[in-house]
Amino acid sequence: MLASLGYCSRREARDWVRAGRVTISGVPAQDSAQKALPAAVRVDGEPLDHPAGLLLLLHKPLGLVCSHDGREGPGVYSLLPDRWQRRNPIVTSVGRLDKETSGLLLLTDQSPLVHRLTSPKHKVPKVYRATVDRALPGELVALFASGTLLLDGEREPCAPAELRILAPREAQLTLTEGKYHQVRRMFAAACGATVLSLHRERLGDLTLGGLAPGKWRELPLDYFGR
């Protein structure tokens, strides 16, 4: 239990028990293999850290990747406390935002939730704001909504998407699917535009509010079950 929550290794857990640092219902634990409910366990007198799991809403800044592979560059997980980075199951992102995309990102160690929110059949809307390198023609609104736009290398067209042109080179796009680099590829395929900046504003009914880049707030684990 202690190892899976990122406190220490299994070997260190045995040392912590022998040192009297772990109690169960107020009584010092006798053995590292002792069975216990998480709510009854204390480490140095403190309750366990989120034993039921984590669900975080993060304002992803530019320059970070949604990967645990250090070879891809600095990751969003470096923003979290060290203990959370050592949890097992590992904390991962719900979908990905690339290095040059900022905005709302969910992080969790609940794999069923990751599957549920990324599955195309659940159609969770994701809202992006994009700035591109050229004026956007008005006919893109109907094209994006038609469900006929085919991306390079794809066999199936994109699902219908809602496009709002906010300024000649700025738009808001709502998607219900998550193909690889989809927003950038849609603008490229539709009118040859290159996305210069991209920010995710909303996922479902969640928004960033006043959350600063690099900061997160916790969500109830049952948030999407309500």
Secondary structure, DSSP 8 states (H G I E B T S, - for coil): -TTTTTS--HHHHHHHHHTT-EEETTEE-S-TT----GGGEEETTEE-SSTT--EEEEEE-TT-BS-S-GGG-SBGGGGS-HHHHT-SS--EESS---TTEEEEEEEES-HHHHHHHH-GGG---EEEEEEESS---TTHHHHHHHT----TT-SS-----EEEEEETTEEEEEES---TTHHHHHHHHHH---EEEEEEEEETTEE-TT--TT-EEE--TTGGG-
